[in-house]
Amino acid sequence: MGKKSLFSLLLRHKYSILAGLITLSIVDFAQLSIPLIIERAVDSLTLKDGGLRALTKYALYILGLAIVMSVFRFFWRYFILGASRKIEFNLRNEFFSHLQSLPLEFFSSRKTGDLMAHTVNDIEAIRMACGIGVVVAYDGVLLLVFILAAISHISPKLTLYAVVPFSVLAAVVFVFGRIIEERFEKVQSSFSGLTEKAREVVAGIKLIKAFVKEREEFNEFESASRRYLDSNLHLIKLWGVYQPLITLIAGLSIGIFLWVGGRSTITGHITLGEFTAISVYLGMLTWPMVAMGWAVDVIRRGRASIKRVNEIFSVEAEVKESRGSTELDIRGSVEFKNLRFSYPDGKEALTDITLSIPEGSTLGITGETASGKSTLVKLLLRILEPCENQIFLDGIDVKKLSRETLRRSVVLVPQETFIFSGTVRDNISFMNPSVSDEEIIETAKLACIYDEILAFPEGFETRIGERGLSLSGGQRQRIAIARALLLKPNVLVIDDVFSSLDSHTESKVLSNLLRVMRGKTLIVVSSRVTSLRFFDRIAVLKGGRLVEFGTHSDLIKKGGLYARLCRVQMLYDEIDSIETYKNNVKG
């Protein structure tokens, strides 16, 4: 994605911007004409005859110009500020779309609060630069040039005296502009930190309350808030010096004119009307000076923000589909051939995995912690990118399949189940909103969550809080399973989502899955090895290697890692059963 600039964004709406600048110019020229009319009106007062009639004429001229200014002021606001809103709309959508295209590794290294600040604050600053920034910059320069031209036309000598302070103004704008941009970048960065801290606290509120950590979290939030306040105060101090300094320079210009121009009027070198006109023009000159200072501030902020946004746009999206990517319906056979994979830090996660899963069969994957189980299924769906000729679906290299085809046919229920804010119905039907109520109820029953949903205050219409905080971990996991079943996939991959379920509920869910996926391919990753005993084959991983493969009975007979894990799990299940019995007796 190409690097963006304020100019390139404005260029996309060049006709609207051009129309806005033309109408703004009409307003400015009407405004600039008023002092010239005042000059003639004042000079007409010296006439003995016709003075009153002339005053009436000039008053009507000014009234007409006021009407013109009012009408065209509406149009420049509509065209330029409207274009800036469209720029904001398009840029925010483009930014969000790009975020969704980025690989998962990117999100593991970036804070959510920082990305939220980019999406909201930075794009808002860019809108301001493309809208009000353009207006005040163009307006300031246009008025400045024509005011100086008008004054020069009346009295070139007085013009030279009046513009002496402008050399100082140029230096002020240049020096302060650079500092403003630097300090605004720090403001945006501190806002990112504050947003991330707030998000973190809200997301982890259950844990914070459980461990009585409210005071510590408040102190950390206050520190982040203090950093944001301090960075803003540094910018405000600079702005507090910057604007008054520009006003002072404008005042110097007026002061010089009053001293020199007043003497010229007394000596008769200029008329009273000319003196009045120049005075009005110099009064108007204050705005261009302030406007240019404001424009520099707004545009520098926009440049700082677009620099931050470009950092995200420069991150490459997921590897693009290769030419000739195959589009087909996957039947369900899966094969891993000498699969190797290392993470960017060089750590090897999988080594020489060779594994064949026939169409319509079931495979359980288990093993020790950090043995590469989740990495294996992420490679299958190209969430992580495998090398060519390592993973095959129906005999076709997954690198040659389009992601849409791959992820439509192979549905993954990830280990980190995510629940969206909305109703229970919305969450179950998230990937297929058009499904019928009967299908939603059926999949809820298959996931063994139906009865619990009916016990909710409003059943399927019960609203779930953000991230599903009102649900238990087991409820979130089963809603995620129901969500996946609605897609009726040819290949279903479940990545260790039974951790929050008791063994009885897990067995019921697995039994339902084995039944509904009969004739299709089912791959289940589970740390609870006893849950996989009814699967056609079981793969056991250790240290990124496939160390055992076979049926439950075969692996038990071998007496290897699977058998040991199974004995430990059975012991834990027995202890849990005893504890449950004791609690029931006490109850």
N, C-alpha and C positions, 0 to 999 in steps of 0.2 A: 504494500500500500504506500503510495507516494507521500512524501513529506508535505505537510500542510503549512500554509502561512496565512496571515490575515488577508494579504492581497489575493491569494488563490481562492479563498472563501468568498471574498467580495466579487471576484470575477464571475463566479457562478450565477450571481444575481445582478450582472452589470447593467441590464436595462432598467431594472427597478431603481438601482443606485443612481444611474444617470438621470432618470426622471426626477428623483428626489433632489439631486444637486441642482438641476435646472430650476425647479420650483423654489429651492432655497435661495438661488441666485436672484430670482425675481423679487423675493421678500427683501433681500439685502439691498438691491438696487433701489427699491421703493424707500427703504429706510434711509439710504444714503442721499436720496433726493430731498429729504425734508429740511436739512440745514440750508441747502441752497435756496429753497423757497422762503425759509425764515430770513435769510440774508436780504432777499428782495423785499420781503414784507417790512423789515426794519428800515431799509433805505427808502421805501415808499412813504414812511412817516415824515420824511424831510420835505416831501412835496406838498405844496400848498393846495393844489387841485387834484382831485382823483384819488387821494390817499385812502379814503374810506372804502371806495369802490375796489381799489387794489387789494386792500386787506381782506375784503369779502371773498374775492377771487382766490387769493392764496389760501384762505381758510378752507375753501371748497377743495382745492388741490390736495391739501393735507388730509382732509376727510376721505377723499377718493383713494389716496395712497394707503390710508389705514384699512380701508375695506379690502384692497388688493392684498395687503400683508396678511390680513386675517384669513382670507380664502386660501392663499397659497401656503400659508403656514400649516394648514391642515394637510395639504398634499405632500409636503416634504416629510412630515411626520409619518404619514401613511406609507410612503414609498421606502424611505430609508429605515425607519424603525421597524416597519413590517418586514423588510428584507432581513434585518438582523434577527428577528424572531424566527424566520424561515431557516436562516443559517444555524441558529441554535437548535432548532428541531431536527434538521438533517444531520448536523454534526453529532448530536446526542444519539440519534438512532444508529448512525454509522459506527460510532464508538462502541455502543452496546453490542451491535452485530459483530464487530471485531473481537470484543471480549469473549463472545460465545464461540468464536472460531479458534481461540487460543488453546494450546495443549494444557493438560492438567498440571504439568510440571510448573507452568507459569503461575498458577493460582496457589501452588504450595509455597512459593517464594514471595508472594505479594500479599499485603494485608488488605482485607476487605474494606476497611475504613479509608485507605488510601485510594482505592478504586472508586469508592463512593464520592470522595472529594473531587476526583477527576470528572466524574459523571455530572456532578451538580455545580460545585463552586468554580472549577476551571472553565467549564463550558459557559457558565454565566458571565465570567470575566471576558471571555472571547466575544460573546454577544454584545457586551457593553462596548468593547473596542470597535466592533463592526457597525454599531449603531450610533450611540451618542458620541463615541470617539471620532467617527468620520464626520459627524455633523459639526462638532465644535472645532475640529482641525480645519475643515474647509471653510466654515463660517469665519473663524478667526483670521485665517490667511486672506480670504477675500475682502473682509472688512478692513483689515490692516492696509492692504495694498491700495484699495480705492480711497480710504480716508486720507492716507498720505498723498495720493495723487490729487485729491480734491484740495487739500491744504496747500500742496505745492503749486497748484494752478492759481490759487488766490494769492499766495505769497511764498515764493521759493526760499527766501531768507528765513522766514519764521519756521518753515518746515525743517530746515537744517538744525535749528536750535531744538525743535521738539523731538527729533529722532535720535539725539545724542544718547539718551539712556538705552536705546535698543541694542547697542553692542553689549551692554551689561546684561540685558535680558537674554540674549542668545547664550551667553556663558552660563547663566543661571539654569536655563532650561536643559542644557546639555549635561551639566554636572548632576543636577538633581534627578534628571530622568534616569540615569544609570543606577543611582542609589535606590530610587523608588522600585525599579525592576527587581533588584537584588533582595530588597526587604519584602516585597510582595511574594517572592518565591518562598521566603521563610514563613510568611503568614500562611500560605497554602499548605506548606509541609506540616506546620504545627496543627492546622485544621484537620489534616489527614490523620495525624496521631490521635487527636481528640475524638474524631469520629470512630476510629478503630477501637479505642478504649471503651466508648459507650456501647458499641456493638458487642464487644467481648463480654461486658458485664451483663447486658440483657440476655445474651445467649447462654451464659453460664450462671444465671441467677439461682437455679436450684442448688447447684454445688456451693455457691457462695453462702447461701442461707444455711445449708446443711453443715458447713464448717464454721459458721459464725464469722465470716470474713468481711462483713459489710464495712467495718471501719477501715480496714486495710485497703479495700477496693476504692472507698471514698477518697482516701488520701492519695492513691495513685491517679484517680480521675481528677482530683483537684490540682495535682502537679501538671497533668496534661493540659488542663484548662488554664493554669497559670502560664504555661509556655505559650499558649495561643494568645492570651491577654498581653503578655510581654512583647510578643512579635508585632501585635497590632499597635501597641503603644509606641513602639519604635517607629512604625510607619506614620502614626498620627503626629508624633513630634516633628518628623520630617515635613509632613504636609502642613503642620502648623507654622513652620518657618517659610515654606515654599510659597504658599498663596499670599501671605502678607507682603513678602518680598516683591512679588510681581505687582501687587497693588501699590507698593511704595514707588516702584519704577514708573508706573503710570502716573502717580501723583507728581513725581519729579518732572515728567514731561509737561503736565498741565501748569505746574509752577513756573517752569521756564517760559512757557508761552505767555502767561499772565504778566510776567515781568517785562519781557521783550515786546510782546504784542500790544500791551497797554501803552507803552511809550510810543510805538509806531502809530497807534490810533490818535494819540494826543498830538503828535507831530504831523498828522495828516497823510502819512504814507499808506494807510489803509482806511477804508470807511468803517463806520460803526457797524454796518450790516456785515461787512467782511469779518470784523472782529467777532461778532456774534456767531457767525457761521463756523469760524475756526474753533470758537469755544465749545460749540455743540459737538463738532467733530472730535475734539480732544476728549470731551466727556464720553463720546461713543468709543473712543480708542481704549478706554479702560477694559471694556469687554473683550476685544481681540487679545489683549495681553493675558487676561485671566483665562480666556478660552484656550489659548495655546498651551498655557501651563496645565490646564485641566486635561487637554487632549493628550499631552505627553504622558501624564499620569495614567489615564485610562488605557491608552495604547500600549504603554510599557507593561501594565498589568496583563493586558491581553497577550502580549508577546511572551511574558513569563508563563502564562497558563498554556499557551499553545505549544511551548517548548515541553511542558510536562505531558500534555496530551500526545505529542509526537513520540515521546519515549514509549508509550504503549502501542501506538500505531506501528512503530518500528519493529515490534516483536512479531516474528513470523507466525502465521496461522498454522494449524495442523498441516502436515505434509499434504500437498494438493494431490488430487486423484491423478494417477498416471493415465496417459493417453490410452484410449481403448479399454478403460475400466469396464469390467463385465457387469451387466445387469441381469440377474436371474433369480429364480426362486430356489432357495437353499432347502435341500431335503433333510440334511442333518448329519452326515458323516464328518468326523473331525479327525485330523491327524497332525501330530507334532513330529518333526523330523530333525534330530540333532539340534534342538532348539537351545540357543545360548542368548543371554541378555545381560547387559551391564548398564547400570545407571550412570548419569553424567559424571558423578564423582569417582567413577572407575570401579565401584564395588560390583562384583559379579553376583547377580541375583539368581540366575538359572544356568545350569551347565549340562549340555548334551541330553536334553529331554527328548526321548523318543516314545511316542504314545499313540495308539490308534483307538478311536471310539466309533464303532459302527453306527450307521443310521438307525434310530429307534431304540438305542440302548441307553442304559443309565450308568453314570460314572460318579463315584464319590472320590473326593480329593481330601486328604488329611495329612497330618505331619506335625512336626514341632513348630513352635512359634518362630516367625521370620524365616520359614523354609522356602518361601517363594510361591505359596499357593495363590495369593491374590494377584501377584505379578503374572502368573500363568494365564489367568482368565482375562486380565487387562490386555495382554498381548493378543489373545484370540479376537477381541473386539477392536483392536487397533486403538485402544485408549493410550497404550504405549505402542510404539512402532517397532515391529519385529523386522528382522532382515528377510530378504527374499528367500523363497524355497525352504521355509522353516515350518509354516503353519498352513494347512490346507483344509478347505471346506468343500466337500463333494469333489475332491481331487483338484480343486482350483486354489492357487496361491492367494491367500487373503489380501496380499498387496495388490492383486489385480482386480479385486472386488471393490466396487464403490462403497464408501462408508454407509450410504443410505441403504443399500442392499444388505450389507453386513448387519447393521444394527436394527433393521426391520425384521430380519429373520432370526437373528441371535439376540435374545433379550437378556440383559444382565440385571439382577437385583444386587446392587453393590453393598458392601459391608457397612458403609456409612449411609444408612437409610435417611432420606430427607423428606420431611413433611411440609407442605406449603400451607400458608395461612388461607383459610377458607373452610368449607364444610367437609365432613367425612366423605360425602358423595363426590365432591370436587377432586379430592385427593385420590380416590380409587379410580375415577374415570379420567384422571389427568392426561393420560396418553391417548385416550379415545373418548372425547366428551360426548359423542353421539350414541353411545351404547344405551341399551334399554335398562329400566329398573330391574327387570328379571335377571339380566346378565350380571349387574352389579351385586345383587343379592346372592346369586349363585357363586360368584368368585369370593365373596365375603365368607360364605359357608365353607368353601374349599380351604380358605386361609384360617379357618377356625376363629374368626373375629366377629361373626354375625351376631351372636347372642350378646356380646359385650357392646356392640354398636346399638342394639335395641335398648340396652339399659341406659344409654346416654340420654340426657334431657330431651333432645329433639331427634333422636335416632340418627338417620343418615344426614339430616339437615343440621346436626350439631356443628357449630363453628369451632374450629381448632385454632388455638393460639399460634403465633408465629413459631416456626420450627417444631410444631407439635408438642410444645412444652406441657400442654394439658393431658397428654397421653403418656402411658408408661412405655418403656423401651420395647417390651414385647408387643404392645399394640401397634407401635410405629412399624415394627418389622413385619407384622402380618398384613398391615395395610399396604406396605410396599410389595408384598408377594401378591396380594389381590390385584394391585395395579398392573403387575406384569402379566398375570394370567389372562386379563381381559384382552391382551393383544393376541392370544392364541398362537404363541411362537412355535416354530418348528424346532428350535433349539432354545432351551431355557437354562441359564446359568445363575446359580444362587451362591453368592460369596459370603459364607459364614454369617448369616443373618439370624441364626437361632440362639445367639448367645444369651438373650434375655428371656428365653422361654424355658419353662420347666420341661423335664424329659418326657412327661406324658403328653403335653400339648405339642411338643416338637414331633413326637412319634405320629400323632394324629395328622399334623400338617404334612409330614413326609409321606404318610400313607396316601393322603389325598393327592399329593403331587405325583406319586408313582402311578396312581390310577388315571388321572386326567392327562398325563403325558405319555400314556401307553402308545407305542408306535412312533413316538417322537423322541428326540434326544434330550436327556436331562443330565446336567452336570451340577453337582452340589459340593461346595467346599464347606467343610465342617471340622471344627476342632474337637467336637464330641464324636469320637470314632464309633461308638456303639450305635449311633444313628444311621450309619452307612451299611449296616450288616445285610440289608435286603437289596443292595445295588448289584448290578451285573458284574461290575469290576470296581476295584478300589485302588487308587494310586497313592502311594505314601512317599512324601518328599522329606528330605533332610539336607539342610545346607545348600539348597538349590539344586539337588540331584534327586532323580527318581530312584529310590532305593528298594522299593517293593511294589509289585503290581499283581493283582489277582482277585479271586473272590474272597469273601469274608472267611469262609472255612479254610481255604488254602493258606491264607495269611496267618490265621490262628495256628495252624499246624506247623508253619515255619518257625514260630516262636521268636520272630524278629521284633523290629520296632513297633509294628502295628499291634502285635500281640501284647507287648508291654504297655502301650498306650491304652489298649482295650481293658487290660486288667486294672490299671489305675483309674480309668473312667468308671468301671463297674464298682470299684471300691467307693469312689465319691458318690455315685448314685445310691449305693447302699446306705452310706452315712446320711445322705439327704433324706432317704426314706425313713430312717430311724428318727431323725430330728423332726420330720413332719408328723410321725406317729406320736412322739412325745408331746408336741405342741397341741395335737388334737385331743390327747388324753387330758392335758392340763386345762384345755378349753372346756 
